[in-house]
Amino acid sequence: MKVALHWFRRDLRLADNTALWNARAQAERVVPVFCWDDAILSRPDVGAPRVWFLAESLAELGQSVEQRNGRLIVVRGRPETEIPALAKTLGAEAVFWNSDYEPYARERDARVAEALSEKGIAARPAADLLLVEPDAVATQAGAPFSVFTPFYRAWDAAPRVSPLPAVEDFGGAAVRQRPDADPPEISLPAGFDEAAWVPGESAANERLESFSDDGLGDYAEGRDRPAIDGTSRLSPYLKFGCISPRTVLEKCRENAKFVQELAWREFYFHVLWHWPEVAEKEWQSAMRGMEWDSSEALLDAWKQGRTGYPLVDAGMRQLAGEGWMHNRVRMVTASFLTKDLHLDWRLGERHFMLTLVDGDLAPNNGGWQWAASTGVDPRPLRIFNPWLQSERYDPEGAYIRRWLPELQGVPAKHIHRPHLMTPEEQGSCGCRIGVDYPAPIVDHAEERLAALAMYAAAKGAKRQQ
Ligand SMILES: Cc1cc2nc3c(=O)[nH]c(=O)nc-3n(C[C@H](O)[C@H](O)[C@H](O)COP(=O)(O)OP(=O)(O)OC[C@H]3O[C@@H](n4cnc5c(N)ncnc54)[C@H](O)[C@@H]3O)c2cc1C
């Protein structure tokens, strides 16, 4: 064919981009397009840090395309209108894109494909987002997996494809009358440090290189220590496809633990694909009648990192500062919201989506439902003790001190429970509990019992129905 469109969405890269590669193989000229989707931008869970990361990655992508004899067209509106209209104007015979598995994306892509077919233009979706497609593995009975370990075994044994080379020549820049759409206006939240990230494909590759040279070897031990840079920090790049999972796997496959974490990402896509209702509801139907508490004051204290539980607060401040939080601390803060504050996990899920640069429906929802014990995790109710987690994973309190300057002078023996300091000790370290740093807003031992009762009641109520 003479002209094809490649519709970029969450695949903002030239290397190992399956649909883009297919387009280039089949067309003399490939016109790449990105559409700022008003339906997504107006969603209440779309946060400025994520839009910022996307806009910056897109800007770099536009330059890369220009250096390769092409031009990235940027439009704004509804994809089902914009993409077919552009394809028609440019005389494209087909539109290529990489499949996405979120409920909204599935519906959107079906609408775009239909609108294209009405205009006689072919839709060419490709499998690209995951190493193993959500439908490519199943239990022996042919059902989707709801338990990670057997999923992992099947996933690990499934056939894999190798990364494709980068597209080096788009075959000519498209001439277009309309100016490109500007990125949406965003105002980054106060406290968010843009310097924490360099968005885009080149930075993603540099990050992968440095992690595989220095970090991967110690990943199994380092990954649970929030005070050290022990994980890859590739999550926002994977979210926006600045790097492909195949490229990451190729570099990191020697570390089984790391490969397993990539599989967790894929497991949650598998779950979302087969049970799209998890985006709204508890996966465990028994938990759908849970009576969550509601307290704006407790929710605000959690969001602001002022709960009086240092590891929780440090995590929430890291989230605000970097738009990212260490996985161990994501688990602790999520457990705290649901099991200690008894607030609905959807409130936490929404707050994470609004603040994370890597906010991604499948792993975020999976992580929240895991922490809330409402999801696919088969284990009985787990309740993290935030103090023990802190002692175990941040023994010297280095992570706590980095994010909570008010605890800077607190001696190591009190760093996990500063409220136990005597008034003299508080005075001598310059941290007055209740003034400089809050006393615990709830009592963990009591809230643990309350959580046990709440979950038992939800299960009991379901049984009686
Ligand atoms: C409550 C909660 C919310 C979460 N929300 C998100 C989210 O919105 N977006 C997101 O990408 N991840 C989310 N995670 C998973 C995990 O915390 C992050 O992927 C990880 O912290 C990213 O850091 P990294 O790239 O350095 O990870 P690494 O440890 O270097 O792992 C490499 C990659 O594997 C994947 N991965 C690692 N751990 C997990 C996991 N537990 N579940 C799923 N995938 C994983 C990620 O793609 C990650 O980039 C969430 C976890 C929890 C408990």
The ligand as a Gaussian input file, in Angstrom:
#p B3LYP/6-31G(d) Opt

LIG

0 1
 C       -1.438000      -0.499000      45.746000
 C       -0.532000      -0.679000      44.553000
 C       -0.700000       0.123000      43.426000
 C        0.117000      -0.043000      42.304000
 N       -0.078000       0.760000      41.206000
 C        0.683000       0.582000      40.100000
 C        0.471000       1.375000      38.943000
 O       -0.420000       2.226000      38.889000
 N        1.296000       1.181000      37.870000
 C        2.291000       0.243000      37.888000
 O        2.998000       0.121000      36.899000
 N        2.482000      -0.537000      38.961000
 C        1.725000      -0.397000      40.067000
 N        1.950000      -1.177000      41.169000
 C        2.956000      -2.247000      41.095000
 C        4.370000      -1.845000      41.559000
 O        4.320000      -1.190000      42.786000
 C        5.096000      -0.975000      40.549000
 O        5.014000      -1.528000      39.265000
 C        6.566000      -0.820000      40.901000
 O        6.709000      -0.264000      42.178000
 C        7.245000       0.058000      39.860000
 O        8.570000       0.266000      40.197000
 P        9.745000      -0.336000      39.336000
 O        9.525000      -0.055000      37.884000
 O       11.014000       0.147000      39.936000
 O        9.544000      -1.884000      39.598000
 P       10.542000      -3.111000      39.441000
 O       10.597000      -3.782000      40.750000
 O       11.805000      -2.706000      38.807000
 O        9.738000      -4.104000      38.467000
 C        9.858000      -4.028000      37.044000
 C        8.475000      -3.899000      36.445000
 O        7.666000      -5.013000      36.808000
 C        6.310000      -4.587000      37.015000
 N        5.960000      -4.801000      38.420000
 C        6.778000      -4.810000      39.481000
 N        6.099000      -5.089000      40.617000
 C        4.815000      -5.242000      40.250000
 C        3.625000      -5.542000      40.962000
 N        3.615000      -5.767000      42.270000
 N        2.465000      -5.598000      40.273000
 C        2.447000      -5.391000      38.942000
 N        3.547000      -5.115000      38.213000
 C        4.707000      -5.047000      38.855000
 C        6.282000      -3.101000      36.683000
 O        5.911000      -2.961000      35.339000
 C        7.709000      -2.676000      36.929000
 O        8.076000      -1.522000      36.214000
 C        1.127000      -1.031000      42.309000
 C        1.300000      -1.820000      43.455000
 C        0.489000      -1.644000      44.563000
 C        0.698000      -2.512000      45.765000

